[in-house]
Amino acid sequence: MREKCGIFAAKTENAPKKAYYALLALQHRGQESAGISVWRNKIKTIKGLGLVSEVFKGNKLRQLKGSIVIGHVRYSTSGSLNEAQPLEAFCCGKHIAVVHNGTLTNFLPLRRHYERLGVKFKHSVDSELLGISFLWHLRETGDEFEAMGEVFGEVKGAYSLAFLFDGKILVARDPVGFRPLSYGSGDGYYFASEDSALRMFNLETKDVRPGEVFLLSEDGIESRIIETGEHHGCVFEYIYFARPDSTIDGVNVYTARVRMGEELAKESPADGDVVIAVPDSGRAAALGFSRISGIPYSEGLIKNRYIGRTFITPGQFYRELKVKLKLSPVRKVIEGKSVVLVDDSIVRGTTMKRIVSMLRRAGAREVHVRIASPPIRYPCYMGVDIPTRHELIAAFGSVEKVRESIGADSLAYLSVDGLKKAVGRRDLCLACLTGEYPEWAFRF
Ligand code: SF4
């Protein structure tokens, strides 16, 4: 099971409407399904396939009333699409709704363990297991924080989550802190995968710390750090996933991306007339590259904003079609020039190959590709859709082989040290780049 998602939770007035707006702001984290659950004496959920605006069109949102809410946008590459979240689970005589961003590494053995204890699972995805494990330990301990401590001890992998049950919300970030999670307070209590989704509500925001648990109830809010592991925040949030206006674990994403471009220009200068970006996620790094190299930056590729992100759409056929629909070169900027093309990453290489050939057809004299992250060589088991090693263009070949395959005149990647320097954090997960997986996620 692999998901990359956005979650939201709040206790506030007009909670369903606020959840709707926050999910719109998190739409880049998942475009295949969306859902909201509210508490009003019981759990009521509306969810469906498609964008947030499609799922909640018409008067759907008006059917949800209450001040306690959780919400989700989802991207999945496996499992059934009707496994949209919030997922509802039943165990130990209780009903719970779950939203989850991440992937559990010991899902199958743990699910078998609970099945042997008589638990009946209703869904095929791993997120249900989080709710089951929590309810099981809540019955044993009678205390939400103790129960969540047991979940931390039992469930390994990546999870930022929110549970809705008994008129309460429990929010937690796994002890390693793989996936981001922000907390906002003002006219209520709010949580979202990225703080940029909370800013519109004029809140004071901060990061939820790894291993931190919040409980929202009638009595207000309580929080505890239950367990801390070695912190390994996903570096790809900075490279590609998160919105540039988000700040994750104290580091602004836009600033980190500009610095990636600056480090790249220092490490691998290029002889070019113009720096252009693959929009939108390569833009900040291209600005950084231009700033250090002194080569002017121009908009050389124009993006059709009404096509979704290619990386997060399942299926090779649709990915290819989307690239053609999505980008168009500005001939005036490119013709007769030696172009330095900056992007955030190369995954399969198919998109980059098409872009290089598109630039040549538009008259580029030379195309020098500069990538603001190291080569992706290993899969991710922590909730990000990175293909199998065989599909990763850099997994087995040299940089020269990748250059040949994409048809560029030169190719260079940012080094791992350059990336760490750009982000300004050493406590990062870099496993898909280095093959060194954080131990906690696999300790079971
Ligand atoms: S393996 Fe890569 S994508 Fe997965 S959590 Fe680590 S850094 Fe992020």
Residues whose N, C-alpha, C, O or C-beta is under 5 A from the ligand:
A	BS01	SF4	C234 V235 F236 P379 C380 M382 V384 C429 L430 A431 C432
